[in-house]
Amino acid sequence: MHETAVVMGLLDILERKAVEVGIARITAVTVKLGRLRGLDARQLVGTFEVLADGSRAEGARLIVDEVAVAARCRACGHAFTVEGWRLQCPACDGDDVDVTAGRELYVETFDGTRVADDGAAPANAT
């Protein structure tokens, strides 16, 4: 299950970044996930909930922003959204295309609280 390895890496990145910017508790995380990654968004969320237990991200909401597959035809220059898994230009039927979107997998933002002398203050990190 690739989702477990991805979430473990995600939690490691979040922990390091939270320490770096002084966030004591992570409350929400938004990740960009391209369809070509072959990961299931629901499984990512469920795995995150389980593996975040006991970490700064315990109880945080994971928001998965799925990115459709897009391409540009090298022959005619037409840019298009890929329907299904057909990497063929709808304008000229060419199959020499460059994938321009759909491979993403990264943390876009995360929110959390900082511990201050007078309590917690909201924070946002990218």
Secondary structure as GFF3:
##gff-version 3
##sequence-region A 1 126
A	DSSP	alpha_helix	2	21	.	.	.	ID=ss1
A	DSSP	beta_strand	25	34	.	.	.	ID=ss2
A	DSSP	three_ten_helix	35	37	.	.	.	ID=ss3
A	DSSP	alpha_helix	41	51	.	.	.	ID=ss4
A	DSSP	beta_strand	61	67	.	.	.	ID=ss5
A	DSSP	beta_strand	70	73	.	.	.	ID=ss6
A	DSSP	beta_strand	79	81	.	.	.	ID=ss7
A	DSSP	beta_strand	97	101	.	.	.	ID=ss8
A	DSSP	beta_strand	105	116	.	.	.	ID=ss9
A	DSSP	beta_strand	119	125	.	.	.	ID=ss10
###
